[in-house]
């Protein structure tokens, strides 16, 4: 067993799992703040119900995100101590500010928001959710500053084999971070938009299936009421779901446009800063201008795909040049051109140094896993595009005020919630694995710090055995699997419960909706 590979799997599993919660927390938090603001300004009951319902789901996700996120920083010291020693002087500032400033503010004001219903003045209570949601966005920025430095190290000097920060402003205004930040935030809002759309569709469909809402001869909604729920409750709940659906659809489409624009700028930086990553993402073995729509690895390939067995199926001439350079004629360097350049700059073999363990002297493969970079890049775009297209279709199908009474379309709408999650995960996997074999990628712009880099093989803790890493990986994966069941169960319970799950004063114990503090509801404190 290889300790390095197990450590990479461990970090990948826990990080990707944690990142499922992060975009929903960021996107849903600000959405709830906006909904409460509208309620505060208009006094309309449906916006209060929307605030409390989506706020309850936001809290469940936030709690689980905190629980799974704590592990990440512990892993730096336990499994990646050499990496921590190398980057510690740089990472200390953004990670400390994330924990002591952003997360501290987020937690304090979220607590005030939870316990402040009916206790704080309404304007102060509203300010609490705004502070919490904005702090979560600020927290994301500090994390992205640290990650962007790994992609493009700036503001440091290499002293005794260790990166020492000499310019904090350069680190915090790294152009990679400034582009990655809006890309990530727009991705978070796409998740929140799809979440609102899918769950609101589910509730509108249930109202159709139960005969509460019907349609007239022109197909327009006729809003009804279930007499068991009391007069007026169902009519207001209808507004909760139809407005949530249409708000979610608009957010999803606007977010996709933001993701696309910021992603284009991010790709241009990647072509400049990490050309091998982008060449692998395009399966571009030779210099050229064409964007590969579809390339396949040879079925006879032995192991990972290389340029010896890539088969191009279809490409769009000039598009790759436009993505990289903003024109359609400038050739982009391919893998075969870049490989000798990387070997000349950074060596052909790992140094004969004890820090590399058994890997010392091994030949360096500068080509990342082409299967991951190529398909990760395309899956990111495909799932993101599908989510935006689904939002557009949803707006059209609900233009007369309700959803079709069709079980399969309803199931597809709920399943569509996963598309932006998949797009975010695919994008992060591509970004991080495309950096290999570096854990801190070199800066190719020759601005004085080109030699600040670290091979992944040198980053793992030398004193941790493969058995210990395997045990911790299995243990963490098992715990995270249990937490997944817990989160899905809790979300399902409160989603099925509808508005009364967040507002028990509305009463009706239908569909298992928790209705009070004595029914075993573990989130009763958040009413």
HUSUL-V120190 format. One record per residue. SS is DSSP state (2 for helix, 1 for strand, 0 for the rest). OMEGA is omega in whole degrees, -180 to 180 (* if undefined). NEAR is the number of other C-alpha atoms within 12 Angstrom. Layout:
BEGIN
SS|OMEGA|NEAR / SS|OMEGA|NEAR
END
This chain:
BEGIN
0|-178|13 / 0|-179|21 / 2|-178|33 / 2|-178|34 / 2|179|22 / 2|179|27 / 2|178|37 / 2|177|32 / 2|-180|26 / 2|-179|35 / 2|180|37 / 2|-179|25 / 2|-176|30 / 2|-178|36 / 2|179|30 / 2|178|32 / 2|-180|34 / 2|-176|36 / 2|172|38 / 2|-179|38 / 2|-172|38 / 2|-177|39 / 2|179|43 / 2|178|46 / 2|-179|45 / 2|-177|42 / 2|-178|43 / 2|180|48 / 2|-180|45 / 2|177|37 / 2|178|41 / 2|178|46 / 2|179|35 / 2|180|27 / 2|179|35 / 2|177|37 / 2|178|27 / 2|177|22 / 2|-179|23 / 2|-177|23 / 2|-173|16 / 2|-176|13 / 0|-178|15 / 0|-173|20 / 2|-176|26 / 2|-180|32 / 2|173|35 / 2|-180|33 / 2|177|38 / 2|180|43 / 2|-176|41 / 2|-180|37 / 2|-179|40 / 2|176|47 / 2|178|43 / 2|178|40 / 2|176|42 / 2|-179|44 / 2|179|41 / 2|-178|35 / 2|179|36 / 2|-179|36 / 2|-180|27 / 2|177|31 / 2|177|32 / 2|-177|27 / 2|-178|23 / 2|-177|34 / 2|-178|28 / 2|-176|19 / 2|-172|27 / 2|-176|28 / 2|176|26 / 2|-179|16 / 2|179|33 / 2|-178|27 / 2|-175|24 / 2|-175|27 / 0|-173|37 / 0|-175|34 / 2|179|25 / 2|175|29 / 2|-180|34 / 2|180|30 / 2|-177|26 / 2|-173|37 / 2|-171|38 / 2|-178|27 / 2|180|28 / 2|-175|38 / 2|-177|34 / 2|-176|26 / 2|-177|25 / 2|-179|35 / 2|177|29 / 2|179|22 / 2|177|24 / 2|-177|29 / 2|-171|27 / 2|-179|20 / 2|-173|26 / 2|-177|29 / 2|178|33 / 2|178|21 / 2|-180|27 / 2|-177|34 / 2|-178|29 / 2|-175|23 / 2|174|27 / 2|175|37 / 2|178|23 / 2|179|27 / 2|-179|39 / 2|-174|30 / 2|-175|20 / 0|179|24 / 0|178|26 / 0|-179|16 / 0|178|13 / 0|171|16 / 0|-172|15 / 2|-178|22 / 2|177|22 / 2|178|21 / 2|176|27 / 2|179|34 / 2|-179|28 / 2|-179|34 / 2|176|43 / 2|179|31 / 2|-180|32 / 2|-177|39 / 2|178|39 / 2|177|33 / 2|177|33 / 2|176|40 / 2|177|36 / 2|177|30 / 2|178|35 / 2|-179|39 / 2|-179|37 / 2|177|36 / 2|-180|36 / 2|174|35 / 2|179|39 / 2|-179|38 / 2|-179|33 / 2|176|41 / 2|176|41 / 2|179|40 / 2|-173|40 / 0|-175|44 / 0|178|50 / 0|172|44 / 0|-177|28 / 1|168|34 / 1|178|26 / 1|-178|24 / 1|-179|16 / 0|177|10 / 0|-177|18 / 1|179|23 / 1|-180|33 / 1|-177|27 / 1|178|29 / 0|-177|18 / 0|-178|19 / 2|-180|24 / 2|178|17 / 2|180|22 / 2|-175|36 / 2|177|32 / 0|175|26 / 0|-177|31 / 2|176|29 / 2|179|39 / 2|-177|36 / 2|177|30 / 2|-179|30 / 2|-176|42 / 2|179|34 / 2|178|31 / 2|-180|34 / 2|-179|43 / 2|176|39 / 2|176|37 / 2|178|53 / 2|180|44 / 2|175|45 / 2|176|53 / 2|180|50 / 2|179|50 / 2|178|51 / 2|179|53 / 2|178|44 / 2|-177|47 / 2|-175|48 / 2|-177|41 / 2|176|42 / 2|177|42 / 2|179|49 / 2|-178|40 / 2|176|40 / 2|177|46 / 2|178|35 / 2|177|29 / 2|176|34 / 2|-177|29 / 2|-180|19 / 0|178|15 / 0|178|18 / 0|176|28 / 0|176|32 / 1|177|28 / 1|179|22 / 0|-176|13 / 0|178|9 / 0|179|11 / 0|-180|18 / 0|-174|18 / 1|169|29 / 1|-174|22 / 0|-180|27 / 0|180|27 / 0|171|23 / 0|-176|22 / 2|179|13 / 2|-175|15 / 2|-179|22 / 0|-175|16 / 0|173|14 / 0|-176|19 / 2|-177|29 / 2|180|30 / 2|178|26 / 2|177|26 / 2|177|38 / 2|179|41 / 2|177|32 / 2|-173|36 / 2|-177|40 / 2|178|40 / 2|177|32 / 2|-179|43 / 2|-175|44 / 2|173|38 / 2|179|38 / 2|-180|42 / 2|179|43 / 2|179|31 / 2|-179|37 / 2|-178|46 / 2|178|36 / 2|-180|30 / 2|179|36 / 2|177|44 / 2|177|26 / 2|178|29 / 2|-178|38 / 2|-178|29 / 2|179|22 / 2|178|26 / 2|177|35 / 2|179|26 / 2|178|28 / 2|179|33 / 2|178|36 / 2|176|29 / 2|180|32 / 2|177|37 / 2|-179|34 / 2|-171|28 / 2|-179|32 / 0|-174|41 / 2|180|39 / 2|178|46 / 2|-177|45 / 2|175|44 / 2|178|48 / 2|179|45 / 2|180|43 / 0|-173|51 / 0|-177|49 / 0|-179|42 / 0|-177|35 / 0|177|26 / 0|180|24 / 1|-177|30 / 0|-172|30 / 0|177|35 / 1|-179|36 / 1|173|33 / 1|179|26 / 1|170|22 / 1|-178|28 / 1|173|26 / 1|180|26 / 0|178|19 / 0|180|14 / 0|-178|14 / 0|179|15 / 0|-178|11 / 0|-176|14 / 0|179|21 / 0|174|27 / 0|-180|31 / 0|179|30 / 0|-176|22 / 0|175|21 / 1|179|28 / 1|178|23 / 1|-180|23 / 1|-179|16 / 1|177|15 / 1|179|20 / 1|-178|20 / 0|174|21 / 0|-174|23 / 2|179|25 / 2|177|36 / 2|179|31 / 2|180|25 / 2|-175|34 / 2|-169|35 / 2|-179|24 / 0|174|21 / 0|-174|18 / 0|-172|20 / 0|-176|19 / 0|-179|20 / 0|177|27 / 1|-178|38 / 0|177|33 / 0|-177|32 / 2|-176|34 / 2|176|26 / 2|-175|23 / 2|-176|29 / 2|179|29 / 2|177|20 / 2|178|19 / 2|-179|28 / 2|179|20 / 2|-178|14 / 2|-167|20 / 2|175|28 / 0|180|21 / 0|-178|20 / 1|175|23 / 0|-180|28 / 0|177|22 / 0|-173|17 / 0|-179|15 / 2|-178|14 / 2|179|24 / 2|179|25 / 2|-178|24 / 2|-179|19 / 2|-179|24 / 0|179|19 / 0|180|18 / 0|175|17 / 1|-178|17 / 0|175|26 / 0|-176|29 / 0|179|38 / 0|177|40 / 0|180|36 / 0|-174|34 / 2|178|38 / 2|-178|32 / 2|-177|33 / 2|-177|35 / 2|-176|40 / 2|175|30 / 2|179|33 / 2|-178|39 / 2|177|29 / 2|177|29 / 2|-179|34 / 2|-177|31 / 2|-179|24 / 2|177|32 / 2|178|44 / 2|178|31 / 2|179|30 / 2|179|47 / 2|179|39 / 2|178|27 / 2|178|38 / 2|178|40 / 2|178|28 / 2|-179|23 / 2|177|41 / 2|-180|29 / 2|-176|19 / 2|-179|27 / 0|-176|31 / 0|179|21 / 0|168|22 / 0|178|31 / 0|-179|42 / 0|177|42 / 0|177|32 / 0|-176|28 / 0|-175|20 / 2|-174|19 / 2|175|15 / 2|178|22 / 2|179|30 / 2|179|21 / 2|179|22 / 2|179|37 / 2|179|30 / 2|-180|24 / 0|176|37 / 2|-176|37 / 2|-174|31 / 2|178|38 / 2|173|47 / 2|-179|39 / 2|179|36 / 2|179|41 / 2|-179|46 / 2|180|37 / 2|180|32 / 2|180|38 / 2|179|34 / 2|177|35 / 2|-176|36 / 2|-175|38 / 2|-179|34 / 2|178|38 / 0|179|38 / 0|-177|42 / 0|13|34 / 0|-178|33 / 1|167|35 / 1|167|35 / 1|-173|38 / 0|178|38 / 0|177|35 / 0|-174|37 / 0|-174|29 / 0|175|20 / 0|177|16 / 0|175|17 / 0|-177|16 / 0|-179|24 / 0|-176|26 / 0|174|28 / 0|178|38 / 0|179|37 / 1|175|38 / 1|179|34 / 2|-179|36 / 2|-179|39 / 2|-169|35 / 0|-173|36 / 0|-180|39 / 0|-176|32 / 0|-175|26 / 0|-178|20 / 0|-177|26 / 0|178|22 / 2|180|24 / 2|179|17 / 2|179|22 / 2|179|32 / 2|179|25 / 2|-178|18 / 2|178|28 / 2|179|28 / 2|-179|21 / 2|-179|17 / 2|179|29 / 2|178|27 / 2|179|17 / 2|-180|20 / 2|177|29 / 2|177|19 / 2|179|16 / 2|177|26 / 2|178|26 / 2|180|15 / 2|-178|18 / 2|-179|28 / 2|179|20 / 2|-179|17 / 2|179|28 / 2|-180|31 / 2|-179|24 / 2|-177|28 / 2|176|37 / 2|180|36 / 2|-180|28 / 2|178|32 / 2|-177|43 / 2|180|46 / 2|177|35 / 2|178|42 / 0|-179|41 / 0|-174|37 / 2|178|31 / 2|176|19 / 2|159|28 / 0|-158|23 / 0|179|26 / 0|179|22 / 0|179|21 / 0|178|19 / 0|180|22 / 0|178|29 / 0|-172|33 / 0|-179|30 / 0|-173|25 / 0|-176|18 / 0|-177|12 / 0|179|15 / 0|-179|13 / 0|-175|22 / 0|178|20 / 0|-179|30 / 2|-180|23 / 2|-174|21 / 2|179|29 / 0|*|31
END
